[in-house]
Each structure stands twice: as C-alpha cells, then as structure tokens.
Amino acid sequence: MKSFDIKTKVFFGDQALDRLEEIPYKKVLVITDPFIAESSMIKLVTTPLEKGQKEYEIFKDVVPDPPIEKISIGVEKMLSYKPDAIVAVGGGSAIDSSKSIREFALRVENYGDVGLIAIPTTSGTGSEVTSFAVVTDPKEQVKYPLVSRSMMPDEAILDAELVKSVPPAITADTGMDVFTHALEACVSINRNEFATALAEKAIEICGVFLLRAYLDGNDTHARQKMHVASCLAGLAFNSASLGLNHGMAHQLGAVFHIPHGRANAMLLPHVIEFNSDINKHSKSRKEYLPAVKKYSTVAQILGLSSYNKIMTVRSLVNWVQFMLKEMDIPLSISQMGTISEEEYFRAIDRMADAALEDACTETNPRVPTKEDVVAIYRALW
C-alpha cells in the first residue's frame, strides 16, 4: 500500500510574506546566513514579524554544506532561546540547517511543539516542502542525507521578491537542481501517479522559464514560475525519492565543494545514459530498460520527441547539454579549471563507495555497481 500527502501549507504569489504577520507564534528564531542577515533582504522578513508583534532573534551562522559543528551551535542557540517557531530564510543550506537544528534540539530537550516556516531565497532545493536535509562531516568529507517526516516544515512561503537579486550563475545551478529533482522523481522506483504529475509539471515549467530567468533576472514572471517549479519538484521527490545522480553529486560537493545544483547538472547527461543503457553507439532494439519510457515522456514534454526511443532519449541528453552550455555550466570537471586531474582521480574510489551508500541511490531505476559509478565519475573528467 502506498500513500501521498502534503503536510506543508504553501503560501505563494504577491505579498506572500505578509503571512508572517499572522503566524500563530509569539517567539521566533530566524535562521539565515550572514549575507542575508546583513542585507536589506532581511527586512522583508522582520518587518511583517514586527507588524504582527512577534518577538524574534536572528541566528546567522549558516554556511554552505551545513557542517555538524554549525548545527550543534544552532542547537545550543535554540535551547537557550526556546522559540515557539523557527523561520528559515535562505537557500537549501539555511532550510536544511533549520530542519536539523529543530530535530536535534528537541531530541535533547523536548520542551514543546516548535513550528517550522521555510522561506526559500533561491529556486532550487525544494527543501521547503520535503522531509530531507543534508548535513556534512568536513573531517570525513561525507554528506549525510537525513530523512524524517518530523523534519517537514509546517509552512512554506514562496515570494518572488526574495529571488529577484539572485545572480545568473546561481539561477542556473539552482534551476538545473529543480530539473534534476523532477527528472529523478519521474524515473524513481518509488514513483507514483501523484509524484509524477507534480514532477512533469515542474519539468514543463523548467523547459519554458529556466532560460528566461537566467537571461533576465528582472523577469518576475519567470522567477515566480521557477519558484513554483522548485516547490513542485520538492513535493515530487519527497514522495518518490531521488536516484544515483544525487547520490553521486553529494560526494562531489563533500569532497570538492562543487555547488550542489552544478554537480547535479554536470552529472545528468551521464546518468541518463547509464539509466537508459543508451549511448551514441546504441541501435534500436525490441526491449529497453524501464527508465527509457519515462525519459521519452519527459523529452516529449520538452517538445523533443523523435522517431524512435533511442533518438528521443538522446535528444533529452542533448537538451541538457545545450542548457549547460547556454548557462555557462561546465560540462566536465576539467573544464572547471579548479581541480587537478591527480586530485580528482585519487578521490574517485572513495566517492564511488560513498555514492553507493547514499540513501538517494537506493531508488535509482537501474542498480549500479561500483564499476558503473567509477566509470561515470571518470567520464565526467
């Protein structure tokens, strides 16, 4: 038996941040990063809190790829302040940090129900509606995906005002993260009709609006659409889970600090080819792996259908590569110019082991061996 539900209430559209005036909490801990805390953006959050006469403090120790040490500091802050609710403001790192801080603090001292309101400032992770969080152990150079229903935010507020100033490179990385979330949810072995419907809509929006948002950051309509697509894709993978692409991207982030969305984007053409067992030398055959049909459907949504399944999946791979080139995302590690060949190849064996153990890899449509993962990492160079 399967089930599907949406625990998080989503507020979106114009003036969505006004919701903060009405939230049923009196004492709030705002968790964000130093950049947002010191920019004018924080006023968009604190002004409605003040109007609603909410007491608040700001914890601004969030850093990318949240390390365990920073989570511990946040836990101490929460237990000393004892808020009724946490308001997470930022990208995936701020929201994942907030989820982890609340989860671990209440395990140390369960002093009552503490609400969690997630306000994303990038259109990428979908973390505002999922039970997933990722924390990093910098010493071991490992990212740990945490999954618990108790980590789902109670509310999400999607306001395009917060993403207007996101620079093109981050728009590209986070937008491809949205697309990867949706695509992996579509082919996951845990997929269901509800998750697939949400994922396919997210893919359709990405096909129309991602490049628009990248080329013109002031295109508010495109920004709002990508904000919604990010949330739809989050709802999809929260139900269906993800796959090998994310399992491998987590390791690139943990070891080489490649931004998560960028790592996903660079891996995606290789993982599509692996999951469909199709490459440039493939010939038509009577039977294909199950993922081929799903990838073909995605290609058709993007207007890429061709005269047979191999050509249709190849057109999807080509579309992903086209998007990477258009948005200045490197197609290979060597193109980045920041990682030495020796350093990269030395890390492959360890990254492959960690990718196979990653929780996301469990729901990949094709079961990978270590040799498969090593081959993909090598091809990525």
C-alpha positions as CSV (number, residue, x, y, z in Angstrom):
1,M,0.0,0.0,0.0
2,K,1.2,3.5,-0.9
3,S,0.2,6.9,0.4
4,F,0.6,10.5,-0.6
5,D,0.1,13.6,1.4
6,I,1.3,17.2,1.6
7,K,2.0,18.2,5.2
8,T,3.3,21.7,4.4
9,K,0.9,24.5,3.8
10,V,2.2,26.7,1.0
11,F,1.7,30.4,0.7
12,F,2.6,32.0,-2.7
13,G,2.1,34.9,-5.0
14,D,2.2,38.6,-4.4
15,Q,2.8,39.8,-0.8
16,A,3.1,36.2,0.4
17,L,5.5,37.4,3.1
18,D,2.6,39.2,4.8
19,R,1.7,35.7,6.2
20,L,4.4,36.4,8.8
21,E,2.1,39.0,10.5
22,E,-0.5,36.3,11.1
23,I,1.6,33.2,12.1
24,P,0.2,31.6,15.3
25,Y,3.5,32.0,17.2
26,K,4.8,34.7,19.5
27,K,8.5,34.0,19.9
28,V,10.5,33.3,16.7
29,L,14.1,32.3,15.9
30,V,15.1,33.4,12.4
31,I,17.8,31.2,11.0
32,T,19.7,32.5,8.0
33,D,23.2,33.2,6.6
34,P,25.4,36.3,7.3
35,F,24.9,37.7,3.8
36,I,21.0,37.8,4.1
37,A,21.2,38.9,7.8
38,E,23.3,41.9,6.8
39,S,21.4,42.8,3.6
40,S,18.2,44.7,3.1
41,M,16.5,41.4,2.3
42,I,16.1,40.5,6.0
43,K,13.8,43.5,6.3
44,L,11.3,41.7,4.1
45,V,11.1,39.1,6.9
46,T,11.5,41.1,10.0
47,T,9.1,44.0,9.1
48,P,6.0,41.7,8.9
49,L,7.1,40.0,12.1
50,E,7.3,43.4,13.9
51,K,3.9,44.4,12.5
52,G,2.5,41.2,13.9
53,Q,4.2,42.0,17.3
54,K,6.3,38.8,17.2
55,E,9.4,38.6,19.4
56,Y,12.4,37.4,17.4
57,E,16.1,36.8,17.4
58,I,18.4,36.1,14.4
59,F,20.8,33.2,14.2
60,K,23.1,33.9,11.2
61,D,25.8,31.2,11.4
62,V,24.5,29.2,8.4
63,V,27.2,28.3,5.9
64,P,27.1,26.2,2.6
65,D,27.0,22.4,3.0
66,P,26.0,22.8,6.7
67,P,28.7,21.1,8.8
68,I,27.8,19.2,12.0
69,E,29.7,21.8,14.2
70,K,27.4,24.7,13.0
71,I,24.3,22.5,13.6
72,S,25.5,22.0,17.2
73,I,25.9,25.8,17.7
74,G,22.4,26.2,16.4
75,V,21.0,23.6,18.7
76,E,22.6,25.4,21.7
77,K,21.0,28.7,20.5
78,M,17.6,27.2,20.1
79,L,17.7,25.5,23.6
80,S,18.8,28.8,25.2
81,Y,16.2,30.9,23.4
82,K,13.4,28.4,23.4
83,P,11.3,29.8,20.5
84,D,7.7,28.7,19.5
85,A,8.8,28.6,15.9
86,I,11.8,28.7,13.6
87,V,11.7,30.8,10.5
88,A,14.3,29.5,8.0
89,V,15.3,32.2,5.4
90,G,17.8,31.3,2.6
91,G,18.7,28.6,0.2
92,G,18.9,24.9,0.8
93,S,21.7,25.3,3.4
94,A,19.6,27.6,5.6
95,I,16.5,25.4,5.4
96,D,18.4,22.1,5.9
97,S,20.2,23.7,8.9
98,S,16.9,24.8,10.4
99,K,15.4,21.4,10.0
100,S,18.4,19.7,11.6
101,I,18.6,22.2,14.4
102,R,15.0,21.8,15.4
103,E,15.2,18.0,15.0
104,F,18.3,17.6,17.2
105,A,17.4,20.3,19.8
106,L,14.0,18.7,20.5
107,R,15.7,15.3,20.9
108,V,18.0,16.8,23.6
109,E,15.1,18.7,25.3
110,N,11.6,18.3,24.0
111,Y,10.2,21.5,25.5
112,G,7.1,21.6,23.3
113,D,5.8,21.8,19.8
114,V,8.0,24.1,17.7
115,G,6.8,25.3,14.3
116,L,9.0,25.5,11.2
117,I,8.4,28.0,8.5
118,A,10.6,27.8,5.4
119,I,11.2,30.8,3.2
120,P,13.4,29.9,0.2
121,T,15.5,32.7,-1.3
122,T,16.6,30.5,-4.3
123,S,14.5,28.4,-6.6
124,G,16.3,25.1,-6.4
125,T,16.3,22.8,-3.5
126,G,12.5,22.3,-2.8
127,S,13.6,21.8,0.8
128,E,10.7,24.0,2.0
129,V,8.3,21.1,1.4
130,T,10.4,17.9,2.0
131,S,11.4,15.7,4.9
132,F,15.0,15.6,3.6
133,A,18.0,17.5,4.9
134,V,21.7,17.2,4.1
135,V,24.5,17.8,6.7
136,T,28.2,17.5,6.1
137,D,31.1,16.0,8.1
138,P,34.0,18.0,6.9
139,K,36.6,15.8,8.5
140,E,35.4,12.7,6.8
141,Q,34.4,14.7,3.7
142,V,31.0,13.0,3.6
143,K,27.5,14.4,3.1
144,Y,24.7,12.7,5.1
145,P,21.2,12.9,3.8
146,L,18.8,12.8,6.7
147,V,15.2,11.7,6.1
148,S,12.4,12.1,8.7
149,R,8.8,13.1,8.4
150,S,9.3,15.2,11.6
151,M,11.6,17.5,9.6
152,M,9.0,18.7,7.2
153,P,8.2,22.4,7.5
154,D,4.7,23.3,8.7
155,E,4.5,26.2,6.3
156,A,6.4,27.4,3.2
157,I,6.3,31.0,1.9
158,L,7.2,31.5,-1.8
159,D,7.7,35.1,-2.6
160,A,9.5,36.1,-5.9
161,E,10.7,39.3,-4.3
162,L,13.3,37.2,-2.5
163,V,14.8,35.7,-5.7
164,K,14.9,38.9,-7.9
165,S,18.5,39.6,-7.0
166,V,19.9,36.0,-7.4
167,P,22.8,36.2,-9.8
168,P,22.7,34.3,-13.2
169,A,25.2,31.6,-12.1
170,I,23.1,30.7,-9.1
171,T,19.9,30.9,-11.1
172,A,21.5,28.3,-13.5
173,D,22.8,26.0,-10.8
174,T,19.5,26.0,-8.7
175,G,17.3,25.8,-11.9
176,M,19.1,22.6,-13.0
177,D,18.8,21.3,-9.5
178,V,15.0,21.7,-9.9
179,F,15.1,19.9,-13.2
180,T,17.2,17.0,-11.7
181,H,14.8,16.7,-8.8
182,A,11.8,16.4,-11.1
183,L,13.6,14.0,-13.6
184,E,14.8,11.7,-10.8
185,A,11.4,11.6,-9.2
186,C,9.9,10.6,-12.7
187,V,12.2,7.6,-13.1
188,S,12.5,6.6,-9.4
189,I,11.4,3.0,-8.5
190,N,9.2,4.6,-5.8
191,R,7.4,6.9,-8.3
192,N,3.6,7.1,-8.2
193,E,1.0,9.0,-10.1
194,F,0.8,11.9,-7.7
195,A,4.6,12.5,-7.6
196,T,4.9,12.0,-11.4
197,A,2.1,14.6,-12.1
198,L,4.0,17.2,-9.9
199,A,7.4,16.3,-11.4
200,E,6.1,16.5,-15.0
201,K,4.6,20.0,-14.4
202,A,7.9,21.1,-12.8
203,I,9.8,19.9,-16.0
204,E,7.3,21.7,-18.2
205,I,7.9,25.0,-16.3
206,C,11.7,24.5,-16.5
207,G,11.5,24.0,-20.2
208,V,9.8,27.3,-20.7
209,F,11.1,29.6,-17.9
210,L,14.5,28.5,-16.7
211,L,16.5,30.1,-19.6
212,R,14.3,33.2,-19.4
213,A,15.0,33.6,-15.6
214,Y,18.7,33.1,-16.3
215,L,18.9,35.6,-19.2
216,D,16.8,38.3,-17.4
217,G,16.8,38.3,-13.6
218,N,14.2,41.1,-13.6
219,D,11.7,38.8,-15.4
220,T,9.5,38.5,-12.3
221,H,7.0,36.2,-14.1
222,A,9.8,33.7,-15.0
223,R,11.2,34.0,-11.4
224,Q,7.8,33.2,-9.8
225,K,7.3,30.3,-12.2
226,M,10.7,28.8,-11.3
227,H,10.0,29.3,-7.6
228,V,6.8,27.3,-8.0
229,A,8.6,24.6,-10.1
230,S,11.2,24.2,-7.3
231,C,8.4,23.6,-4.8
232,L,6.5,21.1,-7.2
233,A,9.7,19.2,-7.7
234,G,10.3,19.1,-3.9
235,L,6.8,17.7,-3.4
236,A,7.5,15.1,-6.1
237,F,10.8,13.8,-4.8
238,N,9.6,13.9,-1.2
239,S,7.2,11.2,-2.2
240,A,9.2,9.3,-4.9
241,S,12.7,10.0,-3.6
242,L,15.7,10.6,-6.0
243,G,18.4,8.5,-7.6
244,L,22.1,7.9,-8.5
245,N,22.5,11.5,-9.8
246,H,22.0,12.9,-6.3
247,G,24.0,10.1,-4.7
248,M,27.0,11.0,-6.8
249,A,26.5,14.8,-6.6
250,H,26.6,14.7,-2.8
251,Q,30.1,13.3,-3.0
252,L,31.3,15.9,-5.4
253,G,30.0,18.6,-3.0
254,A,31.5,16.9,0.1
255,V,35.0,16.4,-1.4
256,F,35.4,19.2,-3.8
257,H,32.8,21.8,-2.7
258,I,31.2,21.9,-6.1
259,P,27.8,23.7,-5.7
260,H,25.1,21.0,-5.4
261,G,23.0,22.1,-8.4
262,R,26.1,22.4,-10.6
263,A,27.2,18.9,-9.6
264,N,23.8,17.6,-10.5
265,A,23.7,19.3,-13.8
266,M,27.2,18.1,-14.9
267,L,26.4,14.5,-14.0
268,L,22.9,14.4,-15.5
269,P,23.8,13.6,-19.2
270,H,25.9,10.7,-18.0
271,V,23.3,9.3,-15.5
272,I,20.5,9.5,-18.1
273,E,22.7,7.4,-20.5
274,F,23.5,4.9,-17.7
275,N,19.9,4.5,-16.5
276,S,18.6,4.0,-20.1
277,D,21.6,2.0,-21.2
278,I,21.8,4.2,-24.3
279,N,24.9,5.8,-25.7
280,K,25.9,7.3,-29.0
281,H,26.6,3.8,-30.4
282,S,23.2,2.3,-29.4
283,K,21.0,0.7,-32.0
284,S,17.2,0.1,-32.0
285,R,16.1,-3.0,-30.1
286,K,12.8,-4.6,-29.1
287,E,13.2,-4.1,-25.3
288,Y,14.6,-1.2,-23.3
289,L,15.2,-0.6,-19.6
290,P,12.1,0.8,-17.8
291,A,13.6,4.3,-17.5
292,V,13.7,4.7,-21.3
293,K,9.9,5.1,-21.5
294,K,9.9,7.7,-18.7
295,Y,12.8,9.7,-20.2
296,S,10.9,9.6,-23.6
297,T,7.8,11.1,-21.9
298,V,10.0,13.9,-20.4
299,A,11.5,14.5,-23.8
300,Q,8.0,14.9,-25.3
301,I,7.0,17.3,-22.5
302,L,10.0,19.4,-23.6
303,G,8.9,19.2,-27.2
304,L,11.9,16.9,-28.1
305,S,10.2,13.7,-29.4
306,S,11.9,11.8,-32.2
307,Y,11.1,8.9,-34.4
308,N,12.3,6.2,-32.0
309,K,13.1,5.7,-28.3
310,I,16.9,5.9,-28.7
311,M,16.8,9.1,-30.6
312,T,14.2,10.6,-28.1
313,V,16.4,9.8,-25.1
314,R,19.5,11.1,-27.0
315,S,17.5,14.3,-27.7
316,L,16.9,14.7,-23.9
317,V,20.7,14.3,-23.2
318,N,21.4,16.8,-25.9
319,W,18.9,19.3,-24.4
320,V,20.5,19.0,-21.0
321,Q,23.9,19.7,-22.6
322,F,22.5,22.6,-24.6
323,M,21.1,24.1,-21.3
324,L,24.5,23.7,-19.6
325,K,26.3,25.5,-22.5
326,E,23.7,28.3,-22.7
327,M,24.0,28.9,-18.9
328,D,27.8,28.6,-18.7
329,I,27.8,25.5,-16.6
330,P,30.9,23.4,-17.3
331,L,30.3,20.0,-19.0
332,S,33.2,18.4,-17.2
333,I,35.4,18.7,-14.1
334,S,38.4,19.5,-16.2
335,Q,36.5,22.5,-17.8
336,M,36.1,24.0,-14.3
337,G,39.9,24.5,-14.1
338,T,39.8,24.4,-10.2
339,I,40.6,20.7,-9.5
340,S,43.7,18.9,-10.6
341,E,43.5,15.7,-12.5
342,E,45.5,13.8,-10.0
343,E,43.4,15.0,-7.0
344,Y,40.2,14.1,-8.8
345,F,41.1,10.6,-9.9
346,R,42.6,9.9,-6.4
347,A,39.2,10.6,-4.9
348,I,37.0,8.6,-7.3
349,D,37.2,5.2,-5.5
350,R,36.2,6.8,-2.2
351,M,33.4,8.9,-3.8
352,A,32.1,5.8,-5.6
353,D,31.8,3.9,-2.3
354,A,30.0,6.8,-0.6
355,A,27.7,7.3,-3.6
356,L,26.5,3.6,-3.4
357,E,25.8,4.0,0.3
358,D,23.9,7.3,-0.2
359,A,20.2,7.0,0.6
360,C,19.2,8.6,-2.7
361,T,20.9,5.9,-4.8
362,E,18.5,3.2,-3.4
363,T,15.6,4.3,-5.6
364,N,17.6,4.6,-8.8
365,P,15.8,2.8,-11.7
366,R,18.9,0.8,-12.6
367,V,21.0,-0.8,-9.8
368,P,24.6,0.5,-10.2
369,T,27.8,-1.5,-9.4
370,K,30.9,0.2,-8.1
371,E,32.4,-0.2,-11.5
372,D,29.5,1.7,-13.1
373,V,29.8,4.6,-10.7
374,V,33.6,4.8,-11.1
375,A,33.1,4.8,-14.9
376,I,30.6,7.7,-14.7
377,Y,33.0,9.7,-12.4
378,R,35.8,9.0,-14.9
379,A,33.7,10.1,-17.9
380,L,32.9,13.3,-16.0
381,W,36.5,14.4,-16.1
